[in-house]
């Protein structure tokens, strides 16, 4: 994956929700937003059959995460082939055995409707406050335009167009292969 200077998501905003406590307590608990991003517009450069890895520093600790994707700027549904969430070490690299597949109503694939949102099933993952998480999405469709936030301060990572699904990859050097789809925008 290469470092890219784009806003954090592909035509959608992501929000990480955390819950604390035991499994029984989690069933009754309410989810708390621990990270979110605001998007301003769609970028000009498309992403095709590639994987994006977004970095999010959560504000609170928790025992499980849920991820909400919003497709506010998309003119059509956003297809996510697979999604993963893991603990980031640095750059695009993840801690060994931390990357967890994310499901949506028990399905690995989800379509986020234009103007709509989807929320994942709970993912068991112990997270510390102020810890960096990596959310990786395989975008199987062609020419999907990423959303942007012109003042974002976090780097996201992207495989080259046509590289396919690398969402489960644990360690990437953050520089090998790929391209920068929207130079000048931080994400």
PLY file of the C-alpha trace (Angstrom):
ply
format ascii 1.0
element vertex 187
property float x
property float y
property float z
element edge 186
property int vertex1
property int vertex2
end_header
0.00 0.00 0.00
1.17 3.48 -0.62
0.52 6.49 1.57
-2.08 8.69 0.08
-3.10 12.19 0.76
-6.84 11.72 0.57
-9.64 12.01 3.04
-10.36 8.98 5.05
-13.00 7.10 3.13
-14.26 6.03 -0.24
-17.38 8.14 -0.87
-18.50 7.73 2.71
-17.75 8.83 6.23
-16.75 6.29 8.84
-17.56 6.33 12.53
-16.10 3.93 15.08
-18.37 2.94 17.94
-17.04 1.26 21.09
-18.65 -0.62 23.95
-17.09 -1.55 27.27
-17.74 -4.36 29.75
-18.31 -8.10 29.63
-20.15 -9.87 26.83
-23.36 -9.89 28.87
-22.99 -6.18 29.64
-22.26 -5.49 25.96
-25.61 -7.02 24.96
-27.40 -4.38 27.09
-24.91 -1.54 26.58
-25.30 1.43 24.32
-22.57 2.08 21.80
-20.48 5.24 22.15
-18.93 7.10 19.23
-15.15 7.01 19.67
-14.07 8.52 16.34
-15.68 10.16 13.35
-14.79 12.11 10.25
-16.55 14.83 8.35
-16.45 14.85 4.60
-16.74 17.93 2.40
-16.94 16.70 -1.20
-16.04 13.93 -3.63
-12.50 13.81 -4.94
-11.67 13.99 -8.63
-9.68 10.74 -8.97
-11.36 7.33 -8.97
-10.37 4.13 -7.18
-10.88 0.82 -9.04
-10.68 -2.67 -7.50
-8.33 -1.50 -4.77
-8.01 -1.49 -0.98
-7.93 1.60 1.18
-6.68 1.56 4.78
-7.88 4.43 6.95
-6.35 5.30 10.32
-8.52 6.37 13.25
-7.36 7.29 16.76
-10.18 6.38 19.13
-10.91 8.54 22.17
-12.07 5.87 24.63
-11.27 2.27 25.53
-13.60 -0.61 24.72
-14.00 -4.34 24.31
-15.68 -4.33 20.88
-16.10 -2.01 17.91
-18.79 -1.32 15.34
-18.16 0.71 12.21
-20.74 2.93 10.55
-20.28 3.98 6.93
-22.21 6.92 5.50
-22.49 7.49 1.74
-23.65 11.10 1.93
-21.95 12.29 -1.28
-22.33 9.15 -3.38
-24.63 9.27 -6.41
-24.94 5.47 -6.32
-24.52 2.66 -3.82
-20.97 2.06 -2.52
-19.93 -1.60 -2.69
-17.54 -2.78 0.03
-16.21 -6.24 -0.88
-14.62 -6.91 2.51
-13.75 -4.84 5.53
-11.28 -5.40 8.36
-10.33 -3.51 11.52
-7.05 -3.97 13.39
-4.59 -2.32 15.74
-2.10 -0.11 13.90
1.59 -0.24 14.81
2.82 2.53 12.50
2.28 3.54 8.91
-0.03 0.95 7.36
1.36 -1.93 9.49
-0.90 -3.79 11.92
-0.17 -5.69 15.12
0.06 -9.44 14.58
-3.26 -11.27 15.16
-5.20 -8.03 15.59
-6.87 -7.72 12.16
-10.53 -8.77 12.41
-12.96 -9.21 9.55
-15.97 -6.92 9.77
-19.43 -8.25 8.91
-22.70 -6.51 8.11
-25.72 -8.56 9.17
-23.37 -11.60 9.03
-22.29 -10.82 5.43
-18.73 -9.88 4.41
-20.03 -7.71 1.54
-22.20 -4.65 1.96
-23.65 -1.98 -0.29
-23.98 1.45 1.31
-26.94 3.16 -0.40
-26.50 6.62 -1.89
-27.39 9.09 0.84
-27.62 6.25 3.37
-25.55 4.45 5.97
-24.79 0.96 7.28
-23.46 -0.19 10.65
-21.38 -3.31 11.11
-22.00 -6.19 13.44
-19.98 -5.95 16.69
-16.32 -6.94 16.29
-14.64 -8.27 19.45
-11.44 -6.21 19.75
-9.92 -4.79 22.93
-9.04 -1.15 22.26
-7.23 1.33 24.51
-8.06 5.03 24.66
-5.97 7.04 22.17
-5.06 3.89 20.23
-4.81 3.93 16.44
-7.08 1.55 14.58
-6.81 0.70 10.90
-10.02 0.19 8.94
-9.33 -1.54 5.63
-11.88 -1.68 2.82
-11.74 -3.57 -0.45
-13.55 -1.48 -3.08
-14.27 -3.92 -5.95
-16.03 -1.50 -8.30
-14.43 0.74 -10.93
-13.87 4.49 -10.70
-15.26 5.02 -7.19
-14.50 8.59 -6.16
-13.22 9.09 -2.59
-14.71 11.73 -0.36
-12.41 14.42 0.97
-11.86 16.74 3.87
-9.48 19.51 2.86
-8.08 20.03 6.38
-7.77 16.40 7.54
-4.51 15.56 9.32
-4.29 11.75 9.07
-2.70 9.71 6.28
-4.66 6.92 4.61
-3.16 4.10 2.52
-4.20 2.74 -0.87
-3.14 -0.14 -3.09
-2.72 0.42 -6.81
-5.86 0.32 -8.93
-6.50 -3.25 -10.01
-4.55 -4.71 -7.06
-7.72 -6.26 -5.64
-8.41 -7.25 -2.06
-5.57 -6.57 0.41
-7.86 -5.76 3.36
-6.65 -8.77 5.38
-2.95 -7.90 4.95
-1.26 -7.35 8.31
1.97 -5.60 7.44
2.62 -3.19 4.62
5.62 -0.90 4.37
3.40 2.06 3.53
5.43 2.90 0.43
5.53 -0.10 -1.92
3.42 0.04 -5.05
0.25 2.01 -5.49
-0.32 5.64 -6.32
-1.57 8.90 -4.86
-5.11 9.48 -6.17
-5.68 12.97 -4.80
-2.42 14.76 -4.14
-2.58 17.64 -1.70
-5.48 16.33 0.39
-4.78 14.82 3.79
-7.05 12.08 5.00
0 1
1 2
2 3
3 4
4 5
5 6
6 7
7 8
8 9
9 10
10 11
11 12
12 13
13 14
14 15
15 16
16 17
17 18
18 19
19 20
20 21
21 22
22 23
23 24
24 25
25 26
26 27
27 28
28 29
29 30
30 31
31 32
32 33
33 34
34 35
35 36
36 37
37 38
38 39
39 40
40 41
41 42
42 43
43 44
44 45
45 46
46 47
47 48
48 49
49 50
50 51
51 52
52 53
53 54
54 55
55 56
56 57
57 58
58 59
59 60
60 61
61 62
62 63
63 64
64 65
65 66
66 67
67 68
68 69
69 70
70 71
71 72
72 73
73 74
74 75
75 76
76 77
77 78
78 79
79 80
80 81
81 82
82 83
83 84
84 85
85 86
86 87
87 88
88 89
89 90
90 91
91 92
92 93
93 94
94 95
95 96
96 97
97 98
98 99
99 100
100 101
101 102
102 103
103 104
104 105
105 106
106 107
107 108
108 109
109 110
110 111
111 112
112 113
113 114
114 115
115 116
116 117
117 118
118 119
119 120
120 121
121 122
122 123
123 124
124 125
125 126
126 127
127 128
128 129
129 130
130 131
131 132
132 133
133 134
134 135
135 136
136 137
137 138
138 139
139 140
140 141
141 142
142 143
143 144
144 145
145 146
146 147
147 148
148 149
149 150
150 151
151 152
152 153
153 154
154 155
155 156
156 157
157 158
158 159
159 160
160 161
161 162
162 163
163 164
164 165
165 166
166 167
167 168
168 169
169 170
170 171
171 172
172 173
173 174
174 175
175 176
176 177
177 178
178 179
179 180
180 181
181 182
182 183
183 184
184 185
185 186
